[in-house]
Amino acid sequence: MSAGALGAGFWKPGFARGAQSNPAIAKAIEAVKAAIPKAQADPDRPVYHFRPPAQWNNDPNGTIFYRGWHHLFYQHNPYEAKWGHMHWGHARSRDLVNWEHLPIALWPSLERGEEHVYSGGAIAGPDGRPVLFYTSIGQRDPEQWLALPTDDDLITWEKYPGNPVVSLKHHGALKVDSWRDPFLFREAGRTFMVTGGNLGQRGGYAAVQLYEAQDRQLTQWKHLGPIFRHPDRSVRNIECPNFFKLNGKWVLLISPHRPVEYFVGDFDLARNRFVPETQGVLDPGDDYASNVSFDDRGQCILWLWARTNTPPEKGWNSAMALPRVLTIGEDGHLRQTPVPALATLRGPESSMANLLLEKKTVPLGEKASGDCLELDVTFEITTARSVGLRVRCSSDGKRATEIAFEPGSGMLTVESRKGYVGRDKKLHLRVFLDKRLMEVYANDGAGAMLIALAGEPADQGLELLARNGTATLRSLQAWNMKPATFSLEHF
Ligand code: FRU
């Protein structure tokens, strides 16, 4: 992309040019660009889930809404479609559906012994512009580093010369292992950071540490102590803690090397103690490493890494889960619903209503099929022991992924994953099929599951299912989903 091609009005000092004048970033972007044709040629690649231009991504990082844009940074290997050489990729969106890829934001400063730029968070700095905190990894102890933008599009980043801003020394005698993944929040005019890790030999606890900024520039920090220790002693470590206020309560999300868990409760600021009241698994599927942001209406947006385990030869590997609006239900548990703007991708619709299901499975045939669909389905269960759908069925019926609900237990099962969605005789499912990825939302977000699908591109069939009894399909709507746009104009 030449400067001229960017067009008048867009080309202003700092946009793109700054990032490309950094040789480490220019080299990384060239490596990603070289892999784009291969990634684009793969028919299995999701088309409306966010993904980098090519190569590898893992965790969402530094998610923040600023000046009308949702900024998404992410763990990114520009050189291969597998984990390594951690940089921070960057993209922005106005509607949480269509994206502009922007130049890679953060790179490992090899000359300073930094080998990886690990996960972290964003928060408004003293002048209102977001700043980024991340874990700097090298042949030394992990350190928390600060990076500052030089422009309002958040394209070009500089590392604070006084880094690290937090080091293991801040903990005094407390030994924290696997210490990483800063997340920032403000409360009562004060600025705080939490980090993950564990207390190793001195307790075997997975724990979340709390720190408070001592200056407006966010360069001086004080360790306040652990605010959380995992109640399950078999959990050895916590990654990517997110701690934030939602509907008057405090929410802690953690990635404990198994599906993301949440705890909802109260935060006693005077005693630095978080007291959880409810807890649960956020999503028992293939996603991990959460982050959150708050939009201009105060809505909490949840971000998750969608692990696809794609063979690296394909030039891409992983994506992000659909952004979800996070709320707390009346029962004190979290609710997750995909952002409403996804409806803008709906294409032609087909629908059915009031169909008695008494056979084991009912193929939908021409009525609805595909690998890029949104489905909205309501069942009323009379005597059936389980109801649901089979998606991505092969034409011989041998291969399929089954989504099954058992009213007796209230459990929704997809492949080997199970989640409790309520013991009702009525089931409402929203299913998003996007090539290798599927997301299932049950009963207004009481359950959410992201699954990386196996199967062949030709497996496009859909079937309804009711086992051991009868049920009624009250309604089914199916939309073909259009691809989201991923502009490379400013990459
Ligand atoms: C979670 C994680 C983080 C770490 C990052 C490295 O997936 O392991 O703890 O910062 O990935 O890429």
Boltz pocket constraint, residues with backbone or C-beta under 6 A from the ligand:
constraints:
  - pocket:
      binder: B
      contacts: [[A, 58], [A, 59], [A, 75], [A, 86], [A, 117], [A, 118], [A, 119], [A, 120], [A, 135], [A, 180], [A, 181], [A, 239], [A, 240], [A, 255], [A, 288], [A, 289]]
      max_distance: 6.0
